[in-house]
Every structure is written in structure tokens, then in C-alpha cells.
Amino acid sequence: MSWDKATAEIEIRKFFKTHGVSAKKATASVSSGKVYELYCLVELLDWIKTRYRAHIVFNGATVDFKASPGFVDRSRSYFSVIAGGKTLEVHTDIEVRTLGSTISGAVIDNSAYHEIDIVVIPANVVDGSSPEHDEVLVGVECKSSANLGKSVIRQVLGVRRELSLLSPPQDCAIDVYFGHSPAQLPANPPSHYWLAHTDTGASKYEGSPRAFGVEFKNWSP
């Protein structure tokens, strides 16, 4: 099915209804790009629930997700995912401290943080802080453009480089955390990094990024 904002809103509301929360506020007056990000959030949570048999918990009195990049803010909406007695959290629009900044030990400047649309991180990341590069177990970039260009590919490759070094295949971090038979990822730390998109022609750009552990997800409602 092709990308359609109204259909995405329906799917988002169905998901939140399952968790006893109305999503009308989250979808009533936001851009197509932000609605798509929420749709990708639903897809990611469904993947986690299925793969790890996880229990999903919505945190927040109302649906009030961050709309601009910043620190972890647990006064806003986020999800806990629980499996095997262990908990991770899923947040949106989070600035992550870069691998390069950590390696250099340089004075923090504007290059030290990059936003990721959706992240899966440990529950012990301090509220009001930015996760370190090695605290991101899954990162998802969400692009609702009908036609992906090379600029997007360069962007995701750049962020991948600021999360992990290229390495021989290693056991996937989130699989190990939840005790699942691990996938192999060519990255150290071995985090998932996905480009979620609606462009049916994006497969022509997948080859090189895959070598660095970037996985394309054609998530279209």
C-alpha cells in the first residue's frame, strides 16, 4: 500500500487505542513527516514485540511526543519495552553524543551531537541527558519523501559512522540484551541502524550502505 497520511493516522490511533491512550492530539495538526515518524514508531514497537515477545508500556498521561531534537525527556511520551525481566526505552527525536566526540575527547561543540528520529536505549540513561553512541541499541531515521536522493544516503551513512566503527560481524546488541539468538552486524558497537522510507525505488541505493550495517525498511501504510 502506498504512503497516505490519513491511513497512517488510522494505524497510529489503532495502536494507541490498544494501550488505552488516544492519539488524536499527536496526529491532528502535525506535518506528514511527523505523522510518518509516529507510524515508524508503531512499526518498530511491533517488531520488538514480535521478535522478543516483549511487553510494551506507554509512559505519559497523554500522547505528547517531542517534536524537535533534544535530550531524553521522560516528562514527554515514550515507551518501555520489557522482555525476560529486562527493560529498554523507545524515545523520539533524541540527540546522541557522537563516536567522534568520544574518541577525540575534544571540547564539546556543535559536531558532538546528532539527532536520530527514533532510538532504543537503556532505561538507565539519565533523564535530561543525551545517550552516548554505545547506548543506542536501535536507531531509526524516518523519511516520507516519495523519492530518496543521494543526500539522504550520505546523511544516514554519516550518522552510522558516528554510532559505530566498521568491524567484522558481531552479535547484535539488542539481541544479546534480550537473550535472543543474535543477528550479525558489521559494526562496533553492534547497533541496528535503519532507514525507514516510503520510496518503492529506494532499493537501488541499498547495496553500499548495507556493508556498513544500514538496513532499509520500506514501511508504507
TIBA-170234 format. One record per atom (N, C-alpha, C): chain; atom name; x, y, z. Coordinates in steps of 0.05 Angstrom, whole numbers, plus 5000, padded with zeros to 4 digits. Layout:
[rec A CA [X Y Z]]
...
//
This chain:
[rec A N [5017 4976 5000]]
[rec A CA [5000 5000 5000]]
[rec A C [5018 5025 5000]]
[rec A N [5011 5045 4985]]
[rec A CA [5027 5069 4983]]
[rec A C [5022 5087 5007]]
[rec A N [5042 5105 5012]]
[rec A CA [5041 5124 5034]]
[rec A C [5017 5143 5032]]
[rec A N [5002 5145 5053]]
[rec A CA [4978 5162 5055]]
[rec A C [4976 5171 5084]]
[rec A N [4976 5197 5088]]
[rec A CA [4976 5208 5115]]
[rec A C [4951 5199 5131]]
[rec A N [4928 5200 5119]]
[rec A CA [4904 5192 5133]]
[rec A C [4904 5163 5142]]
[rec A N [4914 5146 5125]]
[rec A CA [4916 5118 5132]]
[rec A C [4936 5114 5155]]
[rec A N [4958 5128 5154]]
[rec A CA [4978 5126 5175]]
[rec A C [4966 5135 5202]]
[rec A N [4951 5157 5201]]
[rec A CA [4938 5166 5226]]
[rec A C [4920 5145 5237]]
[rec A N [4905 5131 5220]]
[rec A CA [4887 5110 5229]]
[rec A C [4903 5088 5243]]
[rec A N [4925 5080 5231]]
[rec A CA [4941 5058 5242]]
[rec A C [4953 5067 5269]]
[rec A N [4962 5092 5271]]
[rec A CA [4974 5102 5296]]
[rec A C [4952 5102 5318]]
[rec A N [4928 5111 5311]]
[rec A CA [4907 5112 5331]]
[rec A C [4899 5084 5340]]
[rec A N [4898 5065 5322]]
[rec A CA [4892 5037 5329]]
[rec A C [4912 5027 5350]]
[rec A N [4938 5033 5344]]
[rec A CA [4959 5023 5362]]
[rec A C [4956 5035 5390]]
[rec A N [4952 5061 5391]]
[rec A CA [4950 5074 5418]]
[rec A C [4924 5065 5432]]
[rec A N [4903 5060 5417]]
[rec A CA [4878 5051 5430]]
[rec A C [4883 5024 5444]]
[rec A N [4901 5008 5432]]
[rec A CA [4908 4982 5444]]
[rec A C [4920 4987 5472]]
[rec A N [4934 5009 5475]]
[rec A CA [4948 5015 5500]]
[rec A C [4931 5035 5518]]
[rec A N [4906 5039 5510]]
[rec A CA [4888 5055 5527]]
[rec A C [4894 5085 5526]]
[rec A N [4905 5094 5504]]
[rec A CA [4912 5123 5501]]
[rec A C [4902 5133 5474]]
[rec A N [4890 5157 5474]]
[rec A CA [4882 5169 5449]]
[rec A C [4905 5183 5436]]
[rec A N [4907 5180 5409]]
[rec A CA [4929 5192 5394]]
[rec A C [4919 5216 5378]]
[rec A N [4896 5226 5383]]
[rec A CA [4885 5248 5367]]
[rec A C [4903 5272 5369]]
[rec A N [4912 5279 5392]]
[rec A CA [4930 5302 5396]]
[rec A C [4955 5300 5380]]
[rec A N [4965 5275 5378]]
[rec A CA [4991 5271 5365]]
[rec A C [4989 5273 5334]]
[rec A N [4965 5270 5323]]
[rec A CA [4963 5269 5294]]
[rec A C [4946 5292 5282]]
[rec A N [4932 5307 5299]]
[rec A CA [4912 5326 5289]]
[rec A C [4924 5349 5274]]
[rec A N [4948 5359 5281]]
[rec A CA [4958 5384 5269]]
[rec A C [4987 5383 5263]]
[rec A N [4998 5359 5258]]
[rec A CA [5026 5357 5252]]
[rec A C [5031 5351 5223]]
[rec A N [5056 5354 5214]]
[rec A CA [5063 5350 5186]]
[rec A C [5063 5321 5179]]
[rec A N [5063 5316 5152]]
[rec A CA [5063 5289 5143]]
[rec A C [5088 5274 5153]]
[rec A N [5111 5289 5153]]
[rec A CA [5136 5277 5162]]
[rec A C [5134 5268 5191]]
[rec A N [5121 5284 5208]]
[rec A CA [5119 5276 5237]]
[rec A C [5099 5253 5240]]
[rec A N [5078 5253 5225]]
[rec A CA [5059 5230 5226]]
[rec A C [5074 5205 5217]]
[rec A N [5090 5207 5196]]
[rec A CA [5105 5184 5187]]
[rec A C [5124 5174 5209]]
[rec A N [5136 5192 5223]]
[rec A CA [5154 5184 5245]]
[rec A C [5138 5168 5266]]
[rec A N [5114 5177 5273]]
[rec A CA [5098 5162 5292]]
[rec A C [5090 5135 5280]]
[rec A N [5084 5134 5255]]
[rec A CA [5078 5108 5242]]
[rec A C [5102 5089 5244]]
[rec A N [5126 5100 5239]]
[rec A CA [5150 5083 5242]]
[rec A C [5154 5074 5271]]
[rec A N [5147 5091 5289]]
[rec A CA [5148 5083 5318]]
[rec A C [5130 5059 5323]]
[rec A N [5107 5059 5311]]
[rec A CA [5088 5036 5314]]
[rec A C [5101 5011 5302]]
[rec A N [5112 5014 5278]]
[rec A CA [5125 4991 5264]]
[rec A C [5148 4980 5281]]
[rec A N [5165 4998 5292]]
[rec A CA [5187 4989 5309]]
[rec A C [5177 4974 5334]]
[rec A N [5157 4985 5347]]
[rec A CA [5147 4972 5371]]
[rec A C [5135 4944 5365]]
[rec A N [5121 4942 5342]]
[rec A CA [5111 4916 5334]]
[rec A C [5133 4896 5328]]
[rec A N [5155 4906 5316]]
[rec A CA [5178 4888 5311]]
[rec A C [5190 4879 5337]]
[rec A N [5194 4897 5357]]
[rec A CA [5205 4890 5383]]
[rec A C [5186 4870 5397]]
[rec A N [5161 4875 5396]]
[rec A CA [5141 4858 5410]]
[rec A C [5142 4830 5398]]
[rec A N [5143 4828 5372]]
[rec A CA [5144 4802 5358]]
[rec A C [5170 4787 5362]]
[rec A N [5192 4801 5358]]
[rec A CA [5218 4788 5359]]
[rec A C [5226 4778 5387]]
[rec A N [5220 4795 5407]]
[rec A CA [5229 4789 5434]]
[rec A C [5206 4781 5453]]
[rec A N [5181 4779 5442]]
[rec A CA [5158 4774 5459]]
[rec A C [5156 4793 5482]]
[rec A N [5161 4818 5475]]
[rec A CA [5163 4839 5495]]
[rec A C [5136 4850 5502]]
[rec A N [5134 4860 5527]]
[rec A CA [5111 4875 5537]]
[rec A C [5116 4904 5532]]
[rec A N [5097 4918 5519]]
[rec A CA [5100 4946 5512]]
[rec A C [5084 4963 5532]]
[rec A N [5097 4983 5544]]
[rec A CA [5084 5001 5563]]
[rec A C [5087 5030 5553]]
[rec A N [5064 5043 5550]]
[rec A CA [5064 5071 5543]]
[rec A C [5068 5088 5568]]
[rec A N [5085 5107 5568]]
[rec A CA [5090 5125 5590]]
[rec A C [5082 5153 5584]]
[rec A N [5062 5164 5598]]
[rec A CA [5052 5190 5593]]
[rec A C [5023 5192 5599]]
[rec A N [5014 5215 5611]]
[rec A CA [4986 5219 5617]]
[rec A C [4970 5222 5591]]
[rec A N [4982 5235 5571]]
[rec A CA [4970 5239 5545]]
[rec A C [4992 5233 5524]]
[rec A N [4984 5232 5499]]
[rec A CA [5004 5228 5477]]
[rec A C [5017 5255 5472]]
[rec A N [5042 5258 5479]]
[rec A CA [5056 5284 5477]]
[rec A C [5085 5279 5471]]
[rec A N [5091 5270 5446]]
[rec A CA [5118 5264 5438]]
[rec A C [5133 5289 5431]]
[rec A N [5160 5288 5435]]
[rec A CA [5177 5310 5428]]
[rec A C [5175 5315 5398]]
[rec A N [5175 5341 5390]]
[rec A CA [5173 5348 5362]]
[rec A C [5198 5361 5351]]
[rec A N [5218 5364 5368]]
[rec A CA [5244 5375 5360]]
[rec A C [5266 5361 5375]]
[rec A N [5290 5361 5363]]
[rec A CA [5312 5346 5375]]
[rec A C [5320 5357 5402]]
[rec A N [5328 5338 5420]]
[rec A CA [5337 5347 5446]]
[rec A C [5345 5323 5463]]
[rec A N [5347 5328 5489]]
[rec A CA [5355 5308 5508]]
[rec A C [5332 5288 5514]]
[rec A N [5339 5266 5528]]
[rec A CA [5319 5248 5538]]
[rec A C [5301 5264 5557]]
[rec A N [5275 5263 5554]]
[rec A CA [5256 5278 5570]]
[rec A C [5233 5260 5577]]
[rec A N [5234 5249 5601]]
[rec A CA [5213 5230 5609]]
[rec A C [5188 5243 5619]]
[rec A N [5187 5270 5618]]
[rec A CA [5161 5284 5623]]
[rec A C [5144 5283 5597]]
[rec A N [5156 5275 5575]]
[rec A CA [5142 5272 5550]]
[rec A C [5137 5243 5545]]
[rec A N [5122 5237 5524]]
[rec A CA [5114 5209 5518]]
[rec A C [5138 5192 5509]]
[rec A N [5139 5168 5519]]
[rec A CA [5158 5148 5509]]
[rec A C [5147 5120 5516]]
[rec A N [5161 5099 5507]]
[rec A CA [5152 5072 5512]]
[rec A C [5174 5057 5527]]
[rec A N [5166 5039 5545]]
[rec A CA [5183 5019 5557]]
[rec A C [5177 4992 5543]]
[rec A N [5198 4977 5537]]
[rec A CA [5195 4950 5526]]
[rec A C [5208 4931 5545]]
[rec A N [5193 4911 5553]]
[rec A CA [5202 4893 5575]]
[rec A C [5202 4864 5565]]
[rec A N [5224 4850 5567]]
[rec A CA [5226 4822 5559]]
[rec A C [5246 4808 5577]]
[rec A N [5239 4785 5587]]
[rec A CA [5258 4769 5604]]
[rec A C [5267 4784 5628]]
[rec A N [5250 4801 5639]]
[rec A CA [5257 4816 5663]]
[rec A C [5275 4840 5658]]
[rec A N [5280 4846 5633]]
[rec A CA [5298 4869 5626]]
[rec A C [5281 4890 5611]]
[rec A N [5290 4915 5614]]
[rec A CA [5274 4938 5603]]
[rec A C [5292 4956 5586]]
[rec A N [5282 4963 5563]]
[rec A CA [5293 4984 5547]]
[rec A C [5272 5005 5542]]
[rec A N [5280 5029 5532]]
[rec A CA [5261 5050 5527]]
[rec A C [5263 5059 5497]]
[rec A N [5241 5068 5487]]
[rec A CA [5239 5079 5460]]
[rec A C [5231 5108 5461]]
[rec A N [5248 5125 5450]]
[rec A CA [5244 5154 5451]]
[rec A C [5245 5165 5422]]
[rec A N [5233 5189 5418]]
[rec A CA [5234 5202 5392]]
[rec A C [5250 5228 5394]]
[rec A N [5263 5234 5371]]
[rec A CA [5277 5260 5367]]
[rec A C [5298 5265 5389]]
[rec A N [5317 5247 5390]]
[rec A CA [5338 5248 5411]]
[rec A C [5365 5255 5398]]
[rec A N [5379 5273 5411]]
[rec A CA [5406 5280 5403]]
[rec A C [5426 5261 5417]]
[rec A N [5442 5247 5402]]
[rec A CA [5460 5227 5412]]
[rec A C [5489 5238 5410]]
[rec A N [5504 5233 5432]]
[rec A CA [5532 5242 5430]]
[rec A C [5547 5223 5411]]
[rec A N [5564 5235 5395]]
[rec A CA [5576 5221 5373]]
[rec A C [5601 5205 5381]]
[rec A N [5607 5184 5366]]
[rec A CA [5631 5169 5370]]
[rec A C [5656 5186 5367]]
[rec A N [5655 5204 5346]]
[rec A CA [5678 5221 5342]]
[rec A C [5684 5239 5365]]
[rec A N [5664 5250 5378]]
[rec A CA [5667 5267 5401]]
[rec A C [5679 5251 5424]]
[rec A N [5670 5226 5428]]
[rec A CA [5681 5210 5449]]
[rec A C [5710 5203 5445]]
[rec A N [5717 5195 5420]]
[rec A CA [5744 5188 5413]]
[rec A C [5763 5211 5417]]
[rec A N [5755 5234 5407]]
[rec A CA [5773 5257 5407]]
[rec A C [5777 5269 5435]]
[rec A N [5756 5266 5452]]
[rec A CA [5758 5278 5478]]
[rec A C [5759 5308 5477]]
[rec A N [5751 5319 5454]]
[rec A CA [5754 5348 5450]]
[rec A C [5732 5363 5465]]
[rec A N [5735 5389 5466]]
[rec A CA [5715 5406 5478]]
[rec A C [5689 5402 5462]]
[rec A N [5666 5400 5476]]
[rec A CA [5641 5395 5462]]
[rec A C [5633 5419 5445]]
[rec A N [5628 5414 5419]]
[rec A CA [5618 5435 5402]]
[rec A C [5594 5425 5387]]
[rec A N [5586 5439 5366]]
[rec A CA [5561 5432 5352]]
[rec A C [5563 5406 5337]]
[rec A N [5587 5395 5333]]
[rec A CA [5590 5370 5319]]
[rec A C [5587 5346 5337]]
[rec A N [5585 5350 5363]]
[rec A CA [5586 5329 5383]]
[rec A C [5559 5313 5385]]
[rec A N [5538 5323 5374]]
[rec A CA [5512 5310 5376]]
[rec A C [5498 5309 5349]]
[rec A N [5484 5287 5344]]
[rec A CA [5468 5285 5320]]
[rec A C [5440 5274 5328]]
[rec A N [5419 5285 5316]]
[rec A CA [5392 5276 5322]]
[rec A C [5387 5249 5308]]
[rec A N [5372 5232 5321]]
[rec A CA [5361 5208 5309]]
[rec A C [5331 5208 5315]]
[rec A N [5316 5202 5295]]
[rec A CA [5287 5204 5297]]
[rec A C [5275 5186 5319]]
[rec A N [5284 5161 5319]]
[rec A CA [5274 5142 5340]]
[rec A C [5298 5127 5350]]
[rec A N [5300 5123 5376]]
[rec A CA [5322 5108 5388]]
[rec A C [5311 5088 5409]]
[rec A N [5324 5066 5411]]
[rec A CA [5320 5047 5432]]
[rec A C [5345 5048 5450]]
[rec A N [5341 5054 5475]]
[rec A CA [5364 5059 5493]]
[rec A C [5359 5045 5520]]
[rec A N [5380 5042 5537]]
[rec A CA [5376 5031 5563]]
[rec A C [5358 5049 5581]]
[rec A N [5344 5037 5599]]
[rec A CA [5326 5052 5617]]
[rec A C [5342 5068 5637]]
[rec A N [5368 5063 5640]]
[rec A CA [5384 5078 5660]]
[rec A C [5398 5103 5648]]
[rec A N [5393 5110 5623]]
[rec A CA [5403 5135 5613]]
[rec A C [5391 5158 5629]]
[rec A N [5407 5176 5638]]
[rec A CA [5398 5197 5657]]
[rec A C [5379 5215 5643]]
[rec A N [5356 5221 5656]]
[rec A CA [5337 5239 5646]]
[rec A C [5350 5267 5643]]
[rec A N [5344 5280 5620]]
[rec A CA [5356 5306 5615]]
[rec A C [5383 5305 5602]]
[rec A N [5392 5281 5595]]
[rec A CA [5418 5278 5582]]
[rec A C [5416 5267 5554]]
[rec A N [5438 5266 5540]]
[rec A CA [5439 5254 5513]]
[rec A C [5452 5226 5516]]
[rec A N [5440 5206 5503]]
[rec A CA [5453 5179 5504]]
[rec A C [5480 5180 5490]]
[rec A N [5499 5164 5500]]
[rec A CA [5524 5161 5486]]
[rec A C [5520 5143 5462]]
[rec A N [5539 5144 5443]]
[rec A CA [5536 5128 5418]]
[rec A C [5533 5099 5424]]
[rec A N [5546 5089 5445]]
[rec A CA [5544 5060 5451]]
[rec A C [5519 5053 5468]]
[rec A N [5502 5073 5474]]
[rec A CA [5477 5067 5488]]
[rec A C [5453 5065 5469]]
[rec A N [5458 5069 5443]]
[rec A CA [5437 5066 5423]]
[rec A C [5438 5038 5413]]
[rec A N [5417 5022 5419]]
[rec A CA [5416 4995 5410]]
[rec A C [5402 4993 5383]]
[rec A N [5383 5011 5378]]
[rec A CA [5370 5014 5352]]
[rec A C [5366 5043 5347]]
[rec A N [5372 5052 5323]]
[rec A CA [5367 5079 5314]]
[rec A C [5352 5077 5287]]
[rec A N [5331 5095 5284]]
[rec A CA [5315 5094 5260]]
[rec A C [5312 5123 5249]]
[rec A N [5320 5127 5224]]
[rec A CA [5315 5152 5210]]
[rec A C [5290 5148 5193]]
[rec A N [5272 5168 5193]]
[rec A CA [5246 5165 5180]]
[rec A C [5243 5186 5158]]
[rec A N [5240 5176 5133]]
[rec A CA [5239 5194 5110]]
[rec A C [5213 5187 5094]]
[rec A N [5195 5206 5094]]
[rec A CA [5170 5202 5080]]
[rec A C [5170 5212 5051]]
[rec A N [5193 5221 5042]]
[rec A CA [5195 5232 5014]]
[rec A C [5190 5210 4994]]
[rec A N [5176 5217 4973]]
[rec A CA [5169 5197 4952]]
[rec A C [5193 5188 4937]]
[rec A N [5214 5205 4936]]
[rec A CA [5238 5198 4921]]
[rec A C [5263 5204 4938]]
[rec A N [5276 5183 4948]]
[rec A CA [5301 5187 4963]]
[rec A C [5323 5194 4944]]
[rec A N [5340 5213 4952]]
[rec A CA [5363 5221 4936]]
[rec A C [5388 5213 4951]]
[rec A N [5411 5218 4937]]
[rec A CA [5437 5210 4949]]
[rec A C [5443 5227 4974]]
[rec A N [5431 5251 4976]]
[rec A CA [5436 5267 5000]]
[rec A C [5426 5253 5025]]
[rec A N [5404 5238 5023]]
[rec A CA [5393 5223 5046]]
[rec A C [5412 5200 5052]]
[rec A N [5422 5187 5031]]
[rec A CA [5441 5164 5035]]
[rec A C [5466 5174 5049]]
[rec A N [5476 5197 5040]]
[rec A CA [5500 5208 5053]]
[rec A C [5495 5214 5083]]
[rec A N [5471 5225 5088]]
[rec A CA [5464 5231 5115]]
[rec A C [5464 5207 5133]]
[rec A N [5451 5185 5125]]
[rec A CA [5449 5162 5142]]
[rec A C [5476 5148 5145]]
[rec A N [5493 5149 5124]]
[rec A CA [5519 5138 5126]]
[rec A C [5536 5154 5146]]
[rec A N [5532 5180 5146]]
[rec A CA [5547 5197 5165]]
[rec A C [5539 5191 5194]]
[rec A N [5513 5188 5199]]
[rec A CA [5504 5181 5226]]
[rec A C [5513 5153 5234]]
[rec A N [5512 5134 5215]]
[rec A CA [5522 5107 5221]]
[rec A C [5551 5108 5231]]
[rec A N [5567 5125 5217]]
[rec A CA [5595 5127 5224]]
[rec A C [5599 5140 5252]]
[rec A N [5580 5156 5260]]
[rec A CA [5582 5169 5286]]
[rec A C [5570 5152 5309]]
[rec A N [5559 5129 5301]]
[rec A CA [5549 5110 5321]]
[rec A C [5568 5087 5326]]
[rec A N [5582 5078 5304]]
[rec A CA [5598 5053 5305]]
[rec A C [5621 5054 5285]]
[rec A N [5641 5038 5291]]
[rec A CA [5662 5033 5272]]
[rec A C [5656 5008 5256]]
[rec A N [5664 5008 5231]]
[rec A CA [5662 4984 5214]]
[rec A C [5679 4962 5226]]
[rec A N [5668 4938 5228]]
[rec A CA [5682 4916 5241]]
[rec A C [5674 4890 5228]]
[rec A N [5689 4868 5233]]
[rec A CA [5678 4842 5226]]
[rec A C [5652 4837 5241]]
[rec A N [5634 4820 5230]]
[rec A CA [5608 4817 5242]]
[rec A C [5609 4810 5272]]
[rec A N [5591 4823 5287]]
[rec A CA [5589 4819 5316]]
[rec A C [5560 4813 5323]]
[rec A N [5556 4801 5347]]
[rec A CA [5529 4795 5356]]
[rec A C [5514 4821 5361]]
[rec A N [5490 4823 5350]]
[rec A CA [5473 4847 5353]]
[rec A C [5467 4853 5382]]
[rec A N [5471 4878 5390]]
[rec A CA [5469 4887 5418]]
[rec A C [5442 4882 5430]]
[rec A N [5420 4889 5416]]
[rec A CA [5394 4886 5428]]
[rec A C [5386 4856 5430]]
[rec A N [5395 4840 5411]]
[rec A CA [5390 4811 5413]]
[rec A C [5404 4799 5437]]
[rec A N [5429 4807 5442]]
[rec A CA [5444 4797 5465]]
[rec A C [5430 4806 5491]]
[rec A N [5422 4831 5491]]
[rec A CA [5409 4843 5515]]
[rec A C [5384 4827 5523]]
[rec A N [5368 4820 5503]]
[rec A CA [5343 4806 5509]]
[rec A C [5346 4775 5507]]
[rec A N [5371 4765 5504]]
[rec A CA [5375 4736 5504]]
[rec A C [5364 4722 5479]]
[rec A N [5363 4737 5457]]
[rec A CA [5353 4725 5432]]
[rec A C [5377 4715 5415]]
[rec A N [5372 4694 5399]]
[rec A CA [5393 4685 5381]]
[rec A C [5403 4709 5364]]
[rec A N [5428 4716 5366]]
[rec A CA [5437 4742 5355]]
[rec A C [5441 4743 5325]]
[rec A N [5431 4764 5313]]
[rec A CA [5439 4770 5285]]
[rec A C [5467 4781 5286]]
[rec A N [5480 4781 5262]]
[rec A CA [5507 4791 5260]]
[rec A C [5507 4818 5246]]
[rec A N [5521 4837 5258]]
[rec A CA [5522 4864 5247]]
[rec A C [5551 4873 5243]]
[rec A N [5558 4886 5220]]
[rec A CA [5586 4894 5215]]
[rec A C [5593 4920 5228]]
[rec A N [5588 4922 5254]]
[rec A CA [5591 4948 5268]]
[rec A C [5600 4943 5297]]
[rec A N [5616 4962 5307]]
[rec A CA [5624 4961 5335]]
[rec A C [5622 4989 5347]]
[rec A N [5603 4993 5365]]
[rec A CA [5584 4975 5377]]
[rec A C [5563 4965 5356]]
[rec A N [5553 4940 5361]]
[rec A CA [5535 4928 5341]]
[rec A C [5506 4936 5344]]
[rec A N [5500 4961 5337]]
[rec A CA [5473 4971 5339]]
[rec A C [5459 4969 5312]]
[rec A N [5433 4965 5313]]
[rec A CA [5417 4967 5289]]
[rec A C [5415 4997 5281]]
[rec A N [5417 5002 5255]]
[rec A CA [5412 5030 5245]]
[rec A C [5396 5027 5220]]
[rec A N [5371 5037 5220]]
[rec A CA [5352 5033 5198]]
[rec A C [5344 5059 5185]]
[rec A N [5340 5058 5159]]
[rec A CA [5328 5080 5144]]
[rec A C [5300 5071 5136]]
[rec A N [5280 5082 5149]]
[rec A CA [5252 5076 5143]]
[rec A C [5243 5096 5122]]
[rec A N [5229 5086 5101]]
[rec A CA [5222 5103 5078]]
[rec A C [5197 5093 5065]]
[rec A N [5186 5110 5047]]
[rec A CA [5162 5103 5031]]
[rec A C [5168 5102 5002]]
[rec A N [5193 5104 4994]]
[rec A CA [5201 5104 4966]]
[rec A C [5205 5076 4955]]
[rec A N [5187 5067 4938]]
[rec A CA [5189 5040 4927]]
[rec A C [5214 5036 4910]]
[rec A N [5227 5057 4902]]
[rec A CA [5251 5055 4886]]
[rec A C [5277 5057 4902]]
[rec A N [5275 5057 4929]]
[rec A CA [5298 5061 4946]]
[rec A C [5318 5038 4945]]
[rec A N [5309 5014 4936]]
[rec A CA [5326 4991 4935]]
[rec A C [5351 4995 4919]]
[rec A N [5350 5014 4900]]
[rec A CA [5374 5019 4883]]
[rec A C [5396 5033 4898]]
[rec A N [5391 5041 4923]]
[rec A CA [5411 5053 4940]]
[rec A C [5421 5036 4963]]
[rec A N [5411 5011 4965]]
[rec A CA [5416 4995 4989]]
[rec A C [5443 4982 4990]]
[rec A N [5455 4976 4968]]
[rec A CA [5479 4959 4967]]
[rec A C [5502 4968 4985]]
[rec A N [5512 4992 4980]]
[rec A CA [5535 5002 4995]]
[rec A C [5529 5006 5024]]
[rec A N [5506 5020 5031]]
[rec A CA [5500 5024 5060]]
[rec A C [5498 4997 5076]]
[rec A N [5489 4976 5062]]
[rec A CA [5486 4951 5076]]
[rec A C [5512 4941 5087]]
[rec A N [5534 4946 5073]]
[rec A CA [5560 4938 5081]]
[rec A C [5569 4950 5108]]
[rec A N [5556 4972 5115]]
[rec A CA [5562 4986 5140]]
[rec A C [5541 4982 5161]]
[rec A N [5522 4964 5156]]
[rec A CA [5502 4958 5176]]
[rec A C [5478 4977 5175]]
[rec A N [5473 4990 5152]]
[rec A CA [5449 5006 5149]]
[rec A C [5428 4990 5134]]
[rec A N [5405 4986 5147]]
[rec A CA [5384 4970 5135]]
[rec A C [5361 4987 5127]]
[rec A N [5351 4983 5103]]
[rec A CA [5329 4998 5092]]
[rec A C [5302 4984 5100]]
[rec A N [5283 5000 5108]]
[rec A CA [5257 4990 5115]]
[rec A C [5236 5004 5099]]
[rec A N [5223 4991 5081]]
[rec A CA [5201 5004 5065]]
[rec A C [5175 5001 5081]]
[rec A N [5172 5020 5099]]
[rec A CA [5148 5020 5117]]
[rec A C [5128 5040 5105]]
[rec A N [5108 5029 5091]]
[rec A CA [5088 5046 5079]]
[rec A C [5060 5036 5088]]
[rec A N [5044 5054 5100]]
[rec A CA [5018 5045 5109]]
[rec A C [5000 5039 5085]]
//
